[in-house]
Amino acid sequence: MDKAAAGRARAKKMVEKKERDEAAAAGGGGGRRSNARASDRGSSSSSSSSSSSSSSTVSGSGPGRAGCALQRCGQLQDLIDISLSSLQGLRTKCAASNDLTQHEIRTLEVKLVRYIGIQLQCKLSIPLNDRTVELNSYPRLSDWLYLVNVRKEVIQ
């Protein structure tokens, strides 16, 4: 269980760093102060920075817009993969009766729903005829089914 806790802590730090980096890249002129503010607010900032980042990343028109949406979906997929890995560890290796474990699971599920929703918004912001095959592959149905706790046998 100590290895699982260390893995979750490491994954959480990676997710937080990725969120801060994305917020800094999207904000541009915010500088040090906005990064410090984002880290002080913790996970509540991820929803505002993620949603504002997705809208500013895909604004404009033309073929570059689809590329930006694809890049954003790829970044979100990295966050989804890390969070799903943590969720899998919590669901399989930890006692589900523990209140703290249940709280961690719910927190991860909320984050994952948010990330998948942002991916869908990014994808839908691009007209159908401008979307690439790769962009159309987001969000992954298998990720959503795992999130809502559908058994692997059913998913396959």
LINQUI-V43332 format. One record per backbone hydrogen bond with DSSP energy under -1.0 kcal/mol. NH is the residue of the N-H (numbers start at 1). CO is the residue of the C=O. Records with the same first field share a line. If there is no record, write none. Layout:
NH = CO + CO
This chain:
5 = 1
6 = 2
7 = 3
8 = 4
9 = 5
10 = 6
11 = 7
12 = 8
13 = 9
14 = 10
15 = 11
16 = 12
17 = 13
18 = 14
19 = 15
20 = 16
21 = 17
22 = 18
23 = 19
24 = 20
25 = 21
26 = 22
27 = 23
28 = 24
29 = 27
35 = 31
36 = 32
37 = 33
38 = 34
39 = 35
40 = 36
41 = 37
44 = 41
45 = 42
49 = 45
50 = 46
51 = 47
52 = 48
53 = 49
54 = 50
55 = 51
56 = 52
57 = 53
58 = 54
65 = 62
67 = 63
68 = 64
69 = 65
70 = 66
71 = 67
72 = 68
73 = 69
74 = 70
75 = 71
76 = 72
77 = 73
78 = 74
79 = 75
80 = 76
81 = 77
82 = 78
83 = 79
84 = 80
85 = 81
86 = 82
87 = 83
88 = 84
89 = 85
90 = 86
91 = 87
92 = 88
93 = 89
98 = 95
102 = 98
103 = 99
104 = 100
105 = 101
106 = 102
107 = 103
108 = 104
109 = 105
110 = 106
111 = 107
112 = 108
113 = 109
114 = 110
115 = 111
116 = 112
117 = 113
118 = 114
119 = 115
120 = 116
121 = 117
122 = 118
123 = 119
124 = 120
125 = 121
126 = 123
130 = 127
136 = 132
138 = 135
144 = 140
145 = 141
146 = 142
147 = 143
148 = 144
149 = 146
150 = 145
155 = 151
156 = 152
